[in-house]
Structure formats: C-alpha cells, structure tokens
Amino acid sequence: MSKEKTLRTLEETEVMQTAGIPAQETEGANVVLATEIIADLKKQLEEAKEEADNLEKDWEFCSQQRLILAMQTDIIDFTLKIFDYKCLSMALSYVKAVYNQQPPEEEEEQEGEE
C-alpha cells in the first residue's frame, strides 16, 4: 500500500472513531449507496439508448421526406418546361395513373385501425 493510501485510511478511521460510527455500518452504507448509484446510471443509460433510437428514426424519416420533396420539386420543374399540349396531356394521364396506383399512406391505415 502506498504512503498516501495508508494515510488516507488512517484519517478515515480516525474520523469514524471520532464520530462514533462503527466501520461496519459505513461499509454497508457505501455498498447500498453504490448499488443505488449503479441502478440510477443503468436507468439513465436505458433512457439515453431509447432517446438515441427515437432520434435515429426521426432522422431517417426527415431524410426520406427531404428526398420525396426534392423529387416532387423536380417533377414540377420539368412539367413547367413542357409547352406542347399533347405532351402535357400524356404527362397528366401518366401522373393520374401513378397517383391512383400508389399505396395508401401509413397515417390513413393507422387511423382506420383505431
């Protein structure tokens, strides 16, 4: 044992003797306190993991929405550059057909289940 540890142990023993606290009681209290701290830290870790998972899911959703909005903007930009009536009519027919074939949105499905 190093000199510092020995001195520190002696000081702790003196303090306990002066306060009239038996050494066994302080060791038991330390174990209980350490157990409580570990339990609290585990709980905080689980909460942090759950929050990190939620943030990751939110980030994925936002990223997907950004891609969808970019594609919609590109479609609108290209459509605005079409001046031929027949081409516009064909594009409109195609867009209507695609719109009718798309799967229902998840929000609508969830509302129907409730």
PyRosetta script that sets phi, psi and omega in degrees:
from pyrosetta import init, pose_from_sequence

init()
pose = pose_from_sequence("MSKEKTLRTLEETEVMQTAGIPAQETEGANVVLATEIIADLKKQLEEAKEEADNLEKDWEFCSQQRLILAMQTDIIDFTLKIFDYKCLSMALSYVKAVYNQQPPEEEEEQEGEE")
pose.set_psi(1, 137.4)
pose.set_omega(1, -179.2)
pose.set_phi(2, -73.9)
pose.set_psi(2, 164.7)
pose.set_omega(2, -177.7)
pose.set_phi(3, -62.4)
pose.set_psi(3, -40.6)
pose.set_omega(3, -179.6)
pose.set_phi(4, -64.2)
pose.set_psi(4, -43.8)
pose.set_omega(4, -179.6)
pose.set_phi(5, -64.4)
pose.set_psi(5, -39.3)
pose.set_omega(5, 179.3)
pose.set_phi(6, -63.5)
pose.set_psi(6, -44.6)
pose.set_omega(6, 179.1)
pose.set_phi(7, -64.0)
pose.set_psi(7, -41.7)
pose.set_omega(7, -179.7)
pose.set_phi(8, -63.4)
pose.set_psi(8, -43.4)
pose.set_omega(8, 178.4)
pose.set_phi(9, -62.2)
pose.set_psi(9, -41.9)
pose.set_omega(9, 178.4)
pose.set_phi(10, -63.5)
pose.set_psi(10, -41.5)
pose.set_omega(10, 179.1)
pose.set_phi(11, -63.4)
pose.set_psi(11, -43.2)
pose.set_omega(11, 179.6)
pose.set_phi(12, -63.2)
pose.set_psi(12, -41.5)
pose.set_omega(12, 179.0)
pose.set_phi(13, -62.7)
pose.set_psi(13, -42.4)
pose.set_omega(13, 179.2)
pose.set_phi(14, -63.5)
pose.set_psi(14, -42.8)
pose.set_omega(14, 180.0)
pose.set_phi(15, -62.1)
pose.set_psi(15, -44.2)
pose.set_omega(15, -179.7)
pose.set_phi(16, -65.0)
pose.set_psi(16, -39.7)
pose.set_omega(16, 179.3)
pose.set_phi(17, -66.7)
pose.set_psi(17, -39.7)
pose.set_omega(17, 179.4)
pose.set_phi(18, -65.4)
pose.set_psi(18, -40.6)
pose.set_omega(18, -178.9)
pose.set_phi(19, -78.2)
pose.set_psi(19, -14.1)
pose.set_omega(19, 179.2)
pose.set_phi(20, 79.4)
pose.set_psi(20, 24.5)
pose.set_omega(20, -179.8)
pose.set_phi(21, -99.4)
pose.set_psi(21, 122.2)
pose.set_omega(21, 176.6)
pose.set_phi(22, -64.7)
pose.set_psi(22, 145.7)
pose.set_omega(22, -177.0)
pose.set_phi(23, -61.1)
pose.set_psi(23, -34.2)
pose.set_omega(23, -178.4)
pose.set_phi(24, -64.7)
pose.set_psi(24, -37.2)
pose.set_omega(24, 179.9)
pose.set_phi(25, -65.8)
pose.set_psi(25, -40.6)
pose.set_omega(25, -178.8)
pose.set_phi(26, -69.7)
pose.set_psi(26, -35.3)
pose.set_omega(26, 178.5)
pose.set_phi(27, -65.9)
pose.set_psi(27, -41.9)
pose.set_omega(27, 178.2)
pose.set_phi(28, -63.9)
pose.set_psi(28, -40.7)
pose.set_omega(28, 178.9)
pose.set_phi(29, -65.5)
pose.set_psi(29, -38.9)
pose.set_omega(29, 179.1)
pose.set_phi(30, -64.1)
pose.set_psi(30, -39.9)
pose.set_omega(30, 179.4)
pose.set_phi(31, -65.4)
pose.set_psi(31, -44.0)
pose.set_omega(31, 179.4)
pose.set_phi(32, -63.4)
pose.set_psi(32, -44.5)
pose.set_omega(32, 179.6)
pose.set_phi(33, -63.0)
pose.set_psi(33, -43.5)
pose.set_omega(33, 179.0)
pose.set_phi(34, -63.0)
pose.set_psi(34, -40.4)
pose.set_omega(34, 179.0)
pose.set_phi(35, -63.8)
pose.set_psi(35, -42.7)
pose.set_omega(35, 178.2)
pose.set_phi(36, -63.9)
pose.set_psi(36, -41.0)
pose.set_omega(36, 179.5)
pose.set_phi(37, -64.4)
pose.set_psi(37, -43.9)
pose.set_omega(37, 179.6)
pose.set_phi(38, -62.9)
pose.set_psi(38, -42.1)
pose.set_omega(38, 178.6)
pose.set_phi(39, -62.7)
pose.set_psi(39, -43.2)
pose.set_omega(39, 178.1)
pose.set_phi(40, -63.4)
pose.set_psi(40, -41.6)
pose.set_omega(40, 179.7)
pose.set_phi(41, -65.9)
pose.set_psi(41, -38.5)
pose.set_omega(41, 176.7)
pose.set_phi(42, -63.4)
pose.set_psi(42, -41.9)
pose.set_omega(42, 178.7)
pose.set_phi(43, -63.0)
pose.set_psi(43, -43.7)
pose.set_omega(43, 178.3)
pose.set_phi(44, -63.2)
pose.set_psi(44, -38.6)
pose.set_omega(44, 178.8)
pose.set_phi(45, -64.2)
pose.set_psi(45, -43.9)
pose.set_omega(45, 178.2)
pose.set_phi(46, -62.4)
pose.set_psi(46, -43.0)
pose.set_omega(46, 178.4)
pose.set_phi(47, -63.3)
pose.set_psi(47, -40.1)
pose.set_omega(47, 179.4)
pose.set_phi(48, -66.4)
pose.set_psi(48, -39.2)
pose.set_omega(48, 177.4)
pose.set_phi(49, -63.2)
pose.set_psi(49, -43.3)
pose.set_omega(49, 179.4)
pose.set_phi(50, -63.5)
pose.set_psi(50, -42.5)
pose.set_omega(50, 178.5)
pose.set_phi(51, -64.3)
pose.set_psi(51, -39.2)
pose.set_omega(51, 178.7)
pose.set_phi(52, -64.9)
pose.set_psi(52, -40.4)
pose.set_omega(52, 177.3)
pose.set_phi(53, -62.8)
pose.set_psi(53, -42.8)
pose.set_omega(53, 178.8)
pose.set_phi(54, -63.9)
pose.set_psi(54, -40.9)
pose.set_omega(54, 178.6)
pose.set_phi(55, -64.4)
pose.set_psi(55, -38.8)
pose.set_omega(55, 179.4)
pose.set_phi(56, -65.0)
pose.set_psi(56, -42.8)
pose.set_omega(56, 177.9)
pose.set_phi(57, -63.1)
pose.set_psi(57, -42.2)
pose.set_omega(57, 178.1)
pose.set_phi(58, -62.7)
pose.set_psi(58, -40.3)
pose.set_omega(58, -179.9)
pose.set_phi(59, -64.7)
pose.set_psi(59, -42.7)
pose.set_omega(59, 178.3)
pose.set_phi(60, -61.9)
pose.set_psi(60, -42.2)
pose.set_omega(60, 179.4)
pose.set_phi(61, -62.5)
pose.set_psi(61, -46.1)
pose.set_omega(61, -179.8)
pose.set_phi(62, -63.1)
pose.set_psi(62, -40.2)
pose.set_omega(62, 179.2)
pose.set_phi(63, -63.2)
pose.set_psi(63, -43.5)
pose.set_omega(63, 178.8)
pose.set_phi(64, -64.5)
pose.set_psi(64, -42.2)
pose.set_omega(64, 179.4)
pose.set_phi(65, -63.8)
pose.set_psi(65, -36.9)
pose.set_omega(65, 178.0)
pose.set_phi(66, -62.6)
pose.set_psi(66, -42.4)
pose.set_omega(66, 178.4)
pose.set_phi(67, -64.3)
pose.set_psi(67, -41.7)
pose.set_omega(67, 179.5)
pose.set_phi(68, -62.6)
pose.set_psi(68, -46.2)
pose.set_omega(68, -179.9)
pose.set_phi(69, -64.5)
pose.set_psi(69, -36.0)
pose.set_omega(69, 178.0)
pose.set_phi(70, -64.3)
pose.set_psi(70, -42.7)
pose.set_omega(70, 178.3)
pose.set_phi(71, -64.9)
pose.set_psi(71, -42.5)
pose.set_omega(71, 178.9)
pose.set_phi(72, -61.1)
pose.set_psi(72, -41.1)
pose.set_omega(72, 178.3)
pose.set_phi(73, -64.2)
pose.set_psi(73, -41.2)
pose.set_omega(73, 178.1)
pose.set_phi(74, -62.7)
pose.set_psi(74, -42.2)
pose.set_omega(74, 179.1)
pose.set_phi(75, -61.9)
pose.set_psi(75, -44.4)
pose.set_omega(75, 179.0)
pose.set_phi(76, -62.7)
pose.set_psi(76, -44.0)
pose.set_omega(76, 179.6)
pose.set_phi(77, -60.3)
pose.set_psi(77, -45.2)
pose.set_omega(77, 179.0)
pose.set_phi(78, -66.0)
pose.set_psi(78, -38.7)
pose.set_omega(78, -179.5)
pose.set_phi(79, -63.9)
pose.set_psi(79, -37.5)
pose.set_omega(79, 179.6)
pose.set_phi(80, -68.1)
pose.set_psi(80, -17.0)
pose.set_omega(80, 179.6)
pose.set_phi(81, -91.3)
pose.set_psi(81, -3.9)
pose.set_omega(81, 178.8)
pose.set_phi(82, -88.3)
pose.set_psi(82, 125.7)
pose.set_omega(82, -178.6)
pose.set_phi(83, -115.3)
pose.set_psi(83, -13.6)
pose.set_omega(83, -179.3)
pose.set_phi(84, -80.6)
pose.set_psi(84, 131.0)
pose.set_omega(84, -176.7)
pose.set_phi(85, -62.2)
pose.set_psi(85, -43.4)
pose.set_omega(85, -178.6)
pose.set_phi(86, -63.8)
pose.set_psi(86, -41.4)
pose.set_omega(86, 178.8)
pose.set_phi(87, -65.3)
pose.set_psi(87, -41.6)
pose.set_omega(87, 177.7)
pose.set_phi(88, -63.6)
pose.set_psi(88, -40.6)
pose.set_omega(88, 179.3)
pose.set_phi(89, -63.5)
pose.set_psi(89, -42.8)
pose.set_omega(89, 179.2)
pose.set_phi(90, -65.4)
pose.set_psi(90, -41.8)
pose.set_omega(90, 179.3)
pose.set_phi(91, -63.8)
pose.set_psi(91, -42.1)
pose.set_omega(91, 178.8)
pose.set_phi(92, -62.7)
pose.set_psi(92, -44.2)
pose.set_omega(92, 178.5)
pose.set_phi(93, -61.3)
pose.set_psi(93, -43.7)
pose.set_omega(93, -179.8)
pose.set_phi(94, -63.7)
pose.set_psi(94, -45.0)
pose.set_omega(94, -179.4)
pose.set_phi(95, -63.8)
pose.set_psi(95, -39.7)
pose.set_omega(95, 177.3)
pose.set_phi(96, -62.4)
pose.set_psi(96, -44.3)
pose.set_omega(96, -179.1)
pose.set_phi(97, -63.1)
pose.set_psi(97, -43.2)
pose.set_omega(97, 179.3)
pose.set_phi(98, -65.4)
pose.set_psi(98, -41.5)
pose.set_omega(98, 179.1)
pose.set_phi(99, -59.6)
pose.set_psi(99, -43.1)
pose.set_omega(99, -178.6)
pose.set_phi(100, -70.8)
pose.set_psi(100, -22.3)
pose.set_omega(100, -177.9)
pose.set_phi(101, -93.2)
pose.set_psi(101, -8.8)
pose.set_omega(101, -177.1)
pose.set_phi(102, -69.6)
pose.set_psi(102, 148.5)
pose.set_omega(102, 178.3)
pose.set_phi(103, -69.4)
pose.set_psi(103, 154.6)
pose.set_omega(103, 179.6)
pose.set_phi(104, -64.8)
pose.set_psi(104, 152.7)
pose.set_omega(104, 179.7)
pose.set_phi(105, -68.9)
pose.set_psi(105, 151.3)
pose.set_omega(105, -178.0)
pose.set_phi(106, -63.6)
pose.set_psi(106, -36.4)
pose.set_omega(106, -178.6)
pose.set_phi(107, -61.2)
pose.set_psi(107, -40.9)
pose.set_omega(107, -179.8)
pose.set_phi(108, -66.2)
pose.set_psi(108, -38.6)
pose.set_omega(108, 178.1)
pose.set_phi(109, -64.2)
pose.set_psi(109, -42.1)
pose.set_omega(109, -178.6)
pose.set_phi(110, -66.6)
pose.set_psi(110, -38.3)
pose.set_omega(110, 179.0)
pose.set_phi(111, -65.4)
pose.set_psi(111, -35.6)
pose.set_omega(111, 179.3)
pose.set_phi(112, -69.0)
pose.set_psi(112, -31.0)
pose.set_omega(112, -179.4)
pose.set_phi(113, -74.8)
pose.set_psi(113, -29.8)
pose.set_omega(113, -175.8)
pose.set_phi(114, -75.9)
pose.dump_pdb("model.pdb")
